[in-house]
Each structure stands twice: as structure tokens, then as C-alpha cells.
Amino acid sequence: MAAQYLTCDIENKIALVTINRPDKLNALNATVKKEMRDLFEELKTNDDVYVVILTGAGEKSFVAGTDIGELIELDEQSGKEFAKGGRDIFTLIENLGKPVIGAINGFALGGGCELALACTLRIASDTARFGQPEVNLGIIPGYGGTQRLARLVGKGIAHEMILTGNHIDANEAYRIGLVNKVVPQAQLIEEAKSIAATIAKKGQIAIRFALKAVNMTDETNLTEGLELEASLFGKCAATEDSKEGAKAFLEKRKPEFANKF
């Protein structure tokens, strides 16, 4: 896919996607969002991709937010559609069926923080900063920030971040559970690739079902979630990969997964 603001390099079943608009701190304009939708739709069905790493170009910013100029002319109806458009792209990323590792290399503010929240895992550089500063513009997060942030770090911290609009650094983001790990800037992509490589070696049917089961915890009660888990476990147990995994364990060798139903 030819894109103006995105690059995608695929190697060893890992796709490295870079938002490449560093002169604007990788801010999300309409073109970037359309390109993201198109690319992630392709990655969703690409059998040569098991894991995606998402990052921003340069060292200053992952995504510094949405282009503010696009907000000026919005009214109630167009504002709702604007929010739903971004929300749908981030939901696509969250439910890709493949792990998406956010490699947060600088500012992750507004829509950038919301994009990070849609990722499966978040690895932050020690220079990263996070925030939902929309109230400073007289608006609220519109791409899922009020919902995903509260589910990830709890309502109290989400209220504080959203109502004050204050930024937090990478270490604070780690402390509250917003990111999984903090590493030096120079090691960020290699750390993300290392985690991605570990995941890529696993049975991909199991990875897909595990993602689905965990993601559904936000939409089901415990009883329903446990029933879904049992159902997905059964589907895994019926695959050849399940048999191969057990045999490899008993034979003290590495499994060779076919990753086919």
C-alpha cells in the first residue's frame, strides 16, 4: 500500500508500522487516519504478519494528538462523526486479532494517548509523556480515551488525567499501569521487536483466541467471560497445534506450529 504518512516494514512475521509526519509531531490528520484504516485492514488479513509494532517517526513524538485546525469548524453532528471515525479506527486496531505493540517514543497526547490505549501492549521510552489534555481546548477525548483509560488504570486516575489535562512521564505511566515497560529511547524498537518475536513463535490460533477472551472482559460479566473462555479453549484443543504443543513438551523439543484451523 502506497501511503503518504505511514511506512510498513514486514520481517520475520512482524510488521513495523511508523507514523511518519515528524514535522507535525506525527499528529493525526484526516489523511493519516484514512491511511491507518487502510493499512490495518490489510494487516488484519495478511497471513505473513503475526504481530504489529506501531511507533512514530523521530524521537520527539509518538503521536502528539489530532490536528487542531480540523476541530475549528465542527458542530454537534460533524463533531460526533469526527469522533466516531477515529474511534472506529482505534477499535480496528484493538480488535485486530493480532497483538499490536505500541512503541511510545515521545509525546502521546490526546489522540496519541488514545491510540496507545488501543494497542495490546505499550512499551515506552524513558522520554515518553502521556496525557489527555482535551479539556484545555474545551472538548473531551473522543477516540475512546474516557473508556479505555478508565478500564486500564481505574476511574480515579482517569478522572485526574482527563479533568486536569496534565501530562505524566513514562515512569508515572508505568506506576499506574498505563504502560507495560519503560526502556531507554535507544532500546525502544529493539525491545518491542524482542517481545514481538517471542509472541510470533507461539501458536497463533491460541494467540488470537487469548486476545479475544481478554478483550471481551470489558463487555461481559464474569460468568459470561468464563463461558467464552471455555468455548475458546475447546476450539484450541481441537486444533493440530494443540496436539503438537503437547507432544513437543513431552518430547522436550520446540513445537512447530502450523497455525491452521
GIBELNOR-V666529 format. One record per pair of residues at least 6 apart in sequence whose C-alpha atoms are under 7 Angstrom apart, sorted by the first residue. I is the first residue (numbers start at 1). GAP is how many residues later the second one is. D is the distance in whole Angstrom. If there is no record, write none. Layout:
I|GAP|D  I|GAP|D
//
This chain:
3|32|6  5|14|6  5|15|5  5|16|6  5|27|6  6|11|7  6|12|6  6|13|5  6|14|5  7|10|6  7|11|5  7|12|7  7|13|7  8|7|6  8|8|6  8|9|4  8|10|7  9|6|6  9|7|5  9|8|7  10|6|6  13|35|5  13|36|4  13|37|5  13|38|7  13|187|7  14|35|6  14|36|6  14|37|5  14|38|6  14|182|7  15|34|6  15|36|6  15|37|5  15|38|6  16|36|6  16|37|5  16|38|6  17|36|6  17|37|5  17|38|6  18|36|6  18|37|5  18|38|5  18|39|6  19|7|6  19|36|6  19|37|5  19|38|6  20|6|6  20|36|6  20|37|5  21|36|7  22|35|6  22|36|6  25|35|7  25|36|5  25|38|6  25|39|6  26|30|6  26|35|7  26|36|7  26|37|5  26|38|6  27|36|5  27|37|5  27|38|5  27|39|5  27|40|6  28|37|6  28|38|5  28|39|6  29|37|6  29|38|5  37|52|6  40|53|7  43|6|7  44|52|6  44|53|7  50|48|6  50|150|6  51|47|6  51|48|5  51|49|6  51|145|6  51|149|6  52|47|6  52|48|5  52|49|6  53|47|6  53|48|5  53|49|6  53|50|7  53|139|7  54|46|7  54|47|6  54|48|5  54|49|6  55|7|6  55|47|6  55|48|5  55|49|6  55|50|7  56|6|4  56|7|6  56|49|7  59|46|6  59|47|6  60|45|7  60|46|5  60|47|6  61|44|6  61|45|4  61|46|4  61|47|7  62|42|5  62|43|5  62|44|5  62|45|5  62|46|6  62|50|7  63|44|6  63|45|5  63|46|7  63|49|4  64|43|5  64|44|5  64|45|5  64|46|7  64|48|6  65|44|5  65|45|5  65|46|4  65|47|5  66|45|6  83|59|5  83|60|6  86|57|5  87|56|4  87|57|6  90|25|6  90|28|6  91|27|7  93|25|6  93|26|7  94|24|5  94|25|6  94|26|7  97|111|5  97|114|7  98|110|6  99|21|6  100|19|5  100|20|5  100|21|7  101|18|6  101|19|6  101|20|5  101|21|6  101|91|7  102|14|6  102|17|6  102|19|6  102|20|5  102|21|6  103|19|6  103|20|5  103|21|6  103|85|7  103|86|7  103|89|6  104|18|7  104|19|6  104|20|5  104|21|6  104|24|6  105|19|6  105|20|5  105|23|6  105|80|7  106|19|7  106|21|6  106|22|4  106|23|6  107|21|6  107|22|5  107|23|6  108|21|6  108|22|5  108|23|7  109|21|5  109|22|5  109|23|6  110|21|6  110|22|5  110|23|6  110|24|6  110|31|7  111|32|7  113|17|6  113|18|6  113|19|7  114|29|6  114|30|6  114|31|5  116|6|7  117|31|6  117|32|7  121|59|7  122|57|5  122|58|6  123|56|6  123|57|6  123|58|5  123|59|6  123|69|7  124|46|6  124|55|7  124|57|6  124|58|5  124|59|6  125|57|6  125|58|5  125|59|5  125|60|5  125|63|6  126|44|6  126|56|6  126|57|6  126|58|5  126|59|6  127|43|7  127|58|7  128|41|6  128|42|5  129|38|6  129|39|6  129|40|5  129|41|6  130|37|5  130|38|5  130|39|6  131|30|7  131|34|7  131|35|6  131|36|4  131|37|6  132|9|7  132|29|6  132|30|5  132|33|5  133|29|7  133|32|4  133|33|6  134|6|5  134|7|6  134|31|7  135|28|7  135|30|6  136|29|7  149|9|6  150|8|5  152|26|7  153|23|6  153|24|6  153|25|6  170|12|7  171|11|7  173|6|6  174|6|6  174|7|6  203|38|7  203|54|6  203|56|6  204|55|6  205|54|6  206|30|6  209|23|6  213|15|7  213|16|6  217|8|6  236|6|6  239|22|6  241|16|5  241|17|6  241|18|7  244|11|6  244|12|7  244|13|7  245|10|5  248|6|6  248|7|5
//
